[in-house]
Amino acid sequence: MSSIMSSDERNAAIRSDSPDPSSHSTNIYDLEDVGGESFDEEDDDDMDFEPMTDDSEDVEFFDPIDETEAEFLDADDGLSGVDIEFSIDDGEGGLQGGHETETDPARPAADTAAQPALVEVTRSQILRLLSRHGLQDLFRTHQANALGDPPQDDDLENGGNTGRGSYPPIPSEEGKRLMSSGTFGETGSYEGKLGKRKDRLARRLIYREMGVSQDSPGRANRLISQGLIPSSKADTIIHYNARCYSGQFSGDGNFFFCCGQDFKVRMYDTSNPYKWRYYKTAEYPYGQWTITDASLSPDNRFLAYSSIRSVVFLAPTDPALSTDLIALDFAYLGQAGRRRQFSGGYSHFGIWSIRFSGDGREVVAGTSDHSVYVYDIEAKQSILRIPGHNDDVNAVCFGDNSSPHILYSGSDDTLIKVWDRRSMGDSREAGVFMGHTEGLTYVDSKGDGRYVLSNGKDQTMKLWDLRKMMSTEKASEIDVKHYSTNFDYRFMPYSGANYKPHPYDCSLVTFRGHRVLKTLIRCHFSPPGSTDSRYVYSGSEDGCVYIYNMDATLAGKIDVNRATHHTRPRDDSPMHTHPYSIRGSRISEAWKTCVRDASWHPNAPVVAATSWNGWGMQTGTCTTHSWNDDAEDDEGEPKMGLRVNQLLEKDESLYDHPPRGGRASRFRSRLRSQRVQASGDDDDDADGW
């Protein structure tokens, strides 16, 4: 057991070890005792509160101006120099060990051995230390051996628990072939002559104007456009008082919508991608938890949006029209005017994902009853229900922008299924994409009827080719549960040491580096207009947008967390507290960012990132990032980093300094009020305090 110190001993240790009371990490990790507040856990669903992971920025508990006031002993950074000895029962009632020692390099070895210094290790530090992946694997292996359950031979043949060495290699050879094929952007004919020299925009423009480039003018222009990757510096930061779940540009780039947890969808005119204009707001009348998804009709006239209910609402996008909502009840199948029923009464299911068809006549939805629905807007009913999965269907899309026949669906059962509506007499899928070992969070189609992109809770993004899908007969013989760990992405960090490659993986390229945790994080193909379809990109739980080349190498990263850090003041008043946050915990004090969705403008080098963002991730942001050749500031107006509210109005209150109230301020006041004697002074000397 760790040593237990009385309050007098603790105060004595504080007075003797350091003249600066703010440098003691023991009180920092014992914040439960400050102010008498306690941590109260709650068990909720997918969109509920999630505890911090190993990479949480705990230092953000304090304001940046006070960074020099405290030094932290973080269990995540290791306990180097500290030997922890646990008490072990020797079987005869005796205890062995029972103290922690810290090696002081300034103290002689003999004195160190004679009088070991005591370091208090709190319960929170021990629990966080034990949550490290290495200790988890050690305890898991020890338990398995104790139970006599060694690894199976077939598990070892399929790769076993061999860690990151089991991931597909980077760069991907298949991805290299795709990059040079012309399907995903262009490769300059003179590339390689300059070695590893970076081709900047100015050099490409000079080559084009001088006529010395071996590329045609059209190809040279495409090479220039695909090299304009937006930077982390935010042009505009739109702040919302609720978490933001999704945001996308329209196909022509003239429209953008952002969905929030306050059941509102804000619409913006983005015909000038560098100067947005507010359009209007539509609301979901009786939603559950949040707006889960939205989709814009091909003509930009209507916006469909869903919640965890069976009804999708249609709202006109024209600001001159009143927001008269049209309800699309997906549970209504047209059977004698009745809704679909279960034995227990009327059905209830939630909708996780929706998409308009290319002709705008149908809407496809993935639902919580393990099904895919197709709704006919003119007929005002669902015309097709496909109960084709064994778990929630988190993502759906059409395979071809010009045809409503091919559908893709991604589910928590780890499978992507391909549906051809022209040959569904037996209600069976046309094929299966198998390769993820955990559930799917999103599926995106390139729109050419061939390539598909998916994000998975196994922390990978995969590229698929319709021509290489697995047949239904073969997929039905495979038990996919055998290759899944039932990892809960909402509350658990994912250990790469637990990854096992899927033996039936039929994907082309596997991308990794981003983090798919806490929520259903989305991924996309980059648009053909502004990037020549050169990249794929994904949001991430660590607050970044990851942009990958097709060979799985990292092309760029947009750090939204850094761009938005502390860009709104902390407000602990009840009116500005997220209704589902856990008050009294350290997570409610830290600034944290989780990029849930991102959208690349089809005609300009601009990315809009939609995030859970703010103090304790209780609020949300939509940030715009443009290519600026790594410039730190802009000569024009407005300056970079403009902070606006949801109506795109500059809000001066967002520039106020964070309030000094709250538990962090009380903790600092308590430390400052404690008298600490300077080293070498007498107790009676008032100048020594």
N, C-alpha and C positions, 0 to 999 in steps of 0.2 A: 504494500500500500504506500501511497505517497505520504510524506510527513505532514502531520497536522499541527498547525501553529495556533496558539492562542492569540487573542487580539493584542495583548501586551507584547508578546513576542514578535508579532507582525509589525507593530509600530516601531519596536526597537530595531528590527532589521531594516525598516525603511529609513530610520534616522541615521543608522550607521553606514549603510551601503552607499548612499549618494546624497549630495546636497540638493539635488533637483528632484522634487517629488513627482514631477510629471514624467520622469523617465522610467517609472516602475510599471511594468506591464501587468503585474499581478492584479492591480485594481482595474486595469482596462478590461481584462477578461472576466472580471467579477462584476460586470455591470448590472447583474440581476439584483445585487445588494444595494445599488445606488437608488435612492428614492423609493425603495420598497416595491418596485415594479417587477412583475414576474412574466415568464415566457409561457404562453398558453398555446399549445398545439391544436390545430384543427385538421380534420380529414375531409378533403373536398374533392371535386372532380377535376377534369383536365385543365380548366382555366383558373384553378384556385391558386392560393399562395404556395410558393415553392421555396424551400430553404436554400440558403446560399451553398454554392459549390466550392470546390477547393480554390478556384481562381477569383473568388469574390474580393473586391478591393476594400478590405476592412479598414484601411487607413482613411478612407473617405468618411469615416464616422466623425472626423474632426474637420473644421473649416481649413481651407488651404493656408490662411494667414497664420495659423497656429501649428504648422507642421513641425516647427522646431521645438514645440513645447513637450512633445512626447516621443519616446522611442519605444517601439513595440517589440515584444517577444512573441512572434507568431509561430504557432505549432506547425503551420503549413510550410514555413521556411526551414523547418528542422530544428532540432535542439542540440546543435553542435556545441561541445563544451559542457554539456549537461548529461550526467549519467543517471538514469532513472532505474532504481532497484525496487522491484515489487516484492511484497511479502509472500512467501510460499510456505504453505503448511507442510511440515516434514512428516506428518502422519502421527506424531506423538504429542500434538498440542502445541509444539513450539513453532516459532516464526523465524524465518530467515530474511535478512535484508531489512528494508524499512526506512531508507533515507535516500535523498538525492544529493549528489555532489557536483559542484561546478569547479572546474579547473581554472585557477587564476594564474596567468603566465607571469605576473609580477611577484608572486609569492614563492618562496623557496619550496622545493619538493618536500622536504621534511616537514615544514609547517603545514603544507597542504595535506599531507597524509595524517598529521596529528589532529588538525582542526579543520575538517571539511566544512565548506560554506553550505548553508542551507538555501535552497531555492524553492519557493513555493510554486507548485504546479497545480493549477486549478482543475476542477472537473471538466470544464469546457475544453482546456488544452489537451487533456488526456483523451477525451472523446474525439477531438479532431485529429489527434495523432493516430488513433486507432482506425480512423476512417480512411487513412492512406491506402492506396491500392495494394502496395506490397504487403502490408500487414493483413489486409483482407484476404489476399491470396494465400498467405502463410497459414492463417487460421482455418481457411476453407480446406486447404490440403490436409492439415493436421486432423481436422474433424473427419474428412473422408477416410483417411487411413485408420483412424480410431474405430470407424464403423465398418471397416473391412470392405470398402467400396472403391477399389482402385480404378483408374481410367480404363475404359474399354479399348480393345484393339482397334475397332472400327473408328473410334474417335481419333486415335493417333494417326490412322491412315488418312483421315480427312483433314489433317493439319494439326489437330490437337490444340492445346492452349499455349500456342507458341508466340503469342504477342504480335507486335508490330511487324515482325519479320514475315508474318503470314499475309499481310496486305499485298495487293498487286503492286509491282514495282512502279516507281515514278522516275523518269517519264515513261508513259505507256507507249509501247511500240505500235499498237493499233491506233492510238490517238495521233501519233506522228503521221501515220499513213493518211488519216482523215484530214489532218491539217494540210497536207500536200496534195490532197485530191481536188481541192477547189470547192468542196461542198461547204466547208466551214472557213470562209475567208480566203485571202490570197497570201502567197508566200513570194516575196520579191525575188526576181531573177538574179539580182546582184547580192542577195543575202548570202553571207558566207565569205565574200571577198573582203569584207571589212572585219572578219573574225568575230570577236565578241563585242565589237564596238556598237554602241547603242545608236540606232538611227532615229535621231530627233526630228521633230517636225521641220525645222529650218533646213536641215540637210536634204530631206525629201523634196521640199519645195524648190530648192536650188537645182537639184537634179532634174526635176520636172520642167522648170522654166528654161534651163540651159539645153534641154534635149539630150542630155548624156545618159539618161536612164534607159535601160533596155526594156522597160515595161511600157505598154501602151498607155495613153493618157487616162483611159478609163480605169485601167488596173492600178495606175499610180495613184489616182484619186481614192480608190478603195483602200489601198495600203495606208494612205494618210489617215483616212477616217477611222480605220480599225485600230490605229495606234493612239487615239485620243481617249485614254482611260481617265475617268473623273478622279479627282483627288479627295483626300479626307477633309480638307478645309470646306466647311459648309457655307454656301452662299446665303441661304435663308433657313432659319430654324422656326418651324411652326409648332407652337406649344398647345397642347390640349390638356384638359382637366380629367382625362380618362385615358386608359391604355388604348393604343392603336393596333388593330389586328391585321389590316390589309390595306394596300393602296396601289393603284395601277393607272398607267396612262392608257388612253384609248389607242386604237390601232393607227389612227392618223396623227396622234400626238396632240390634238387640240383640247383634250379633256383629261382631267385627273379626279379620282375620288379617293377618299380616305374613310375607313370604317373604324368606329370607336366602340369602347365598352359601354358608353353611355347610350347605346342604341341609336346613334345618329351617324348618318353618312354625309360628309361635307363634299361638295362638288366645286371644282375650280376650272376656270378657263386657262388653258396652258398653250394657246396658239403661239404665244411668245414664251418659250420655255424658260427664259431668264427673268420674266416679269409676269407672275401669275395674277389672276383676278378671281375674286370670290364669286361663285355662282349662287348656290343655294344649299339648303340642308334638308334632308329627308330623314324621317324617324320611323323606327320599327315600333308599332303601338304597344305590343305586349310581349316583348322579347324575353328570352331566358338567358341569363349570364352575359351574353355579348352578341354582337353581330358577327357571325362566323365567316361570311364570305359575301362577295358582290361581283356582278358581271355586267358589263355594258353591252347593249345591243349593237350590232354592226353599224347601224346608222347613227349611233350616239343619241338616239331620242329617248331611250328608256334605260333605267338602271334597275336591275334585279338584285335584291339583297335578302339574306337569310339569317335565321337565328337557330337556337336549338329547339326548334318547333317544326311542324310539318308544313307550315305556310311560308311562302316566299312572296315578298311584296315588290310590285313594279311602281316606280316613281318616274314621272317625266323629268327630263333634265333641263328643259327650257325654263329659265328663271321667270319668264313672263307668264308661264302657266302656273295655276295653283297646284299645290302638291296633293292631288287627289289620288290616293293609293289604290292600286288594283291588287287584290289578294289572289294568289295562286295556291290552292290547296292540293298539295301533292298526295295527300291521303285519299282524295276523291278519284276513284277509278271509273266513274261513269256507270256503275252497276245500280240501276234503278234509283239513281239520285242519291245513293248512300256512300258514305265513306268506308274505307277498308276497316274491317273489325277483326279483333282477336277474340278469343273466348272470354276474356275478362271485360270486354266492352270495346268502346271506340279506341282505335289505335293512336298511339302517341310515339313519335320518333323525332329526333332532331336532325337537322341538315347541316353537314359540315362543309360541303363544297358544291358550288353551282357554276354552270357555264352556259352561255348562249350558243346556239348552233350558228353556223356560218350564214344561213339565210334569215336568222332572227325569228324563226317560227316556233322553235322549241327551246326548252331549258332542261338540261340534264343535271341531276343532283345525286350526290353520295350521302348516305344517311346512316343513322345509328342503329337501324334494324338490319344491318349487313346487306343492304340492297342498293341497287342503282335504279333511279326513276327517270323517265322521260316524260315531260309535260308539254302538251300541245296548247299553245296560247290561244289559238282561235277556237279550239274545241273546249277549252276551259276545263281540262281534266288530264290526269296522267294516262297516257296511252300505253305505257310499258313499265313493268316492274321486273327487275332481274335480281332475285335473291341468290347472288352468285358468290358471296363471301362468307367466311366464318367469323368475322369480326367487323367492327365499324369500318365504313368506307370513308376515308378521310379526304380523298381527292378524286376528281373526275375531269375528263376533258375529251374533246373531239379530236380525232386523229388528223383530219384534213379540214382546213378552213373553208373549203368549198363544198364539202360533202358531210351530211349528217349520219352517214352509215357506220363509220368506224368509231367506237368508243373505247376509252381506256379508263380503268378504275384501279385505284391503289388503296390497300386496306391494312388494318392492323394485323391481319393474318400473314403479313410479309410478302404478299403476292400482288403483282400487277396483272390484271386480266384484260384481254383484248376481245371486244364484242363486235361482231358484224351483224347488224340488224337485218341484213338480207338473207341470212341463213341461220335463223334462231328457232327453227321448228322444234328442236329438242331442248331449248333454253340452256344450251351449253355454250361456253366461251369458244372463240375461234383459236385461241392460244393463250399461253401464260409466259410471263417474264418472271424468272426465279433467280434469286441471287442475294437479296437482302436477308439478313438474319434477324432483324427486328422489324417492327411495323413501319409502314409508309406514312409520311407526313404530307407529301405533295407530289403531283405528277404534272408535267408540262409537255406539250407536244410542239415540235418544231413547225408544225402546220403543213408539212409536205407529205403526210401519210406514211412516213417511214421511221423517223427518229423520235425517240421519247426520252425524257429526262425525269429522274425521280430522286427524292430526298428520303432518307431512312433514319430511323432511330438508332441504327448501328453506327451512326456518325459518318456515313458515306453518302455520296451522291453518285448515281450511276447513269450511264448513257446506254440506250438500247436501240437495236435495229429490228424492225418488224419482221424482216426476213429470217431472223435467227431466233424467233420465239419458240418456246417449247410446245409440243403438241399436247392437246388435252388428255389424251390417253396416257402419255408418259407422266404428266404432272399428277394425274390421279393416283399413281402408284407410289408417290413420294410423300412421306410424312414430314411436312414442313415444321411441325412443332419440335421435331427432334433437333433442329438446328437453331432454335431460339432459346434465349435465356430468361424470357419474361421480364426483361429489364424495364423498369418504370422510369421513363425519361423525365417525368415531372419532378421527381424528388431525388433522384440518384445521379451521381456523376458516373460517366461511362469509362471503364478501364480498358485501354487498348490491349492489356494483357489477357482480357477475357474474350477477345475477338477470335472466332474460328471461321476460316473461309468456307463459303458454301460450296459443297462439292458439285452442285449442279448450276453454278453461276453461269448464265448465258449473256451477261452484259458485255458491252464492248470496252468501256473505260470506267474505272472507279476513281472518283475524286474524294480526297479527304484533307482535313485541316480545319474545317469549320466545325461548329458544335451544334448539334440538333438536340437541344434540351429545353425543358420547361414548357414548351408549346409547339404547335405544328408549324415549324419554320419552313419557308417556301423557297423554291429554286426556279430558275428560268433560263431559257436560251436568250442570248443577246440578240437585239433586233437586226434584220438584214440591212436596213437603211443606214443607221449610224455606226454600225460595227461590222457589217458584212457577215454577220452570224459567226463571228470569230470565237466568241467566248460562251461560257456558261457561268452563272453566278448564283450565290445563295446568301441568305441572311444567316446570322449566327448568334448563339446565346452569349458570346463574349463581347457583343456590341459592335461587330464589324460586318461589312459586306465583302465576301470573298469572291474574287473573279479569277476563273481558271482558264488556261489554254486547253485545247482539246486533248493534249497529251498528259493532262492532269497536273501540270506544273502551274504554279501560282503566277498569274499575270499582273495582279494588283490587289490591293486591299484598301477599303474605305473604312476608316476608323470613326464610326459615328459616336462612340463613347467619348473619345478625345475631343471631337468637334463640338459636342454639346455639354461637356462637363461643367456642372454648376452654372448653367445658363438660366436658371430660374431660382428664386429664393425658396428656402424651405418654409413651409407653412404647416404648423402642427395643429391648426384649429380644426374642430370637428367638421366644418363645412368643406375643408379641403383635404380630408383624409379618405383614402380609398375604403369603401365599405367592407372589403374583404381582406384588408391588411391586418396583420397581427401586431397590435400596438405593444410596446414594452419590449420589443426584440430589437437586436442590433440591425437587422435587415431594414427596418423602417427608418434608420438613420443614414444609411449609405446611399450614395448615388450609384445607380446601376443601369445598364443599358442592355436590352435584348432586341436585336433587329429581327423582326418577324417576317417582313416582306420587303422587297425592293423592286423597283421598276426602272428600266432603262428607256429613255425617250427614243422613239423610233427614228427621229430625224436630227437629233442633236446630242453631243456628248454630255448628257445630263442624266444623273441617277437620282431618283427620289427614294429614300429609305424610310420605312414605316416601322416604328419601334415602341416597345415598352421602355420608357425612359424617364428618369427622375429620381427623386429621393424615395428609396425603397421600391422603385419601379411602379409607383402608384399612378403615374401620369404617362403621357405619351407625346411623341414628337413625330413630325414628318420633316425631314431635312433634304435639301437639294444640294447636290454636289456636281460640279462641272469640271471639265478639263481646264486647267489653268497653268500648265507647264511648271508645276511645283512652286508657283508664286505664293508668298505668304500673305499678300494683301492685294487689293484691287484699287487702281487709280480712280475708277469711276464711282458713282453713287447708285444705290447705297453700298456701303462697305460690306465686306464679307462678314458672315456671322450675324446678320440682321435677325433680331428676335421679334417675332410677331405672334399674335393670337390666332385663333382659328378662323377669324374673318380677314386675316392678312393685314391687320392694323398693328402698327408699331405700338407696343405696350411698354411704357416706361417702367412699370412695376417689375417687369422681367429683368431689369438691369439693377434693381435694388440689391444691396448686399444681403446674403442670407441672414435671417434673424438670429440673434445670439441666445435665444431661449432653447428649451429642450434639455434632454438628459446629458448631452455632451457638455453644454455650458455649466450645468449644475455640477458635473463631475470635475471640471476644471476649477470651479470656484471652491469646491471642497478641498482639492489638492492645494490651491494657493493659500487657503486659510490655515493649513496645517503648518506648524512651525517645525522647521528642520534645522538642526544644529550643524554649523559648518565644521569641517574636519579640523582638529587641532585646537579648538576653542574650548574654554571652560563653560560649564553650565551657567555660571553666574555672570558671564560676560554678555551683556545685552547686545553688543556689537557683533557677536558671533551668530546671531539669528538672521 
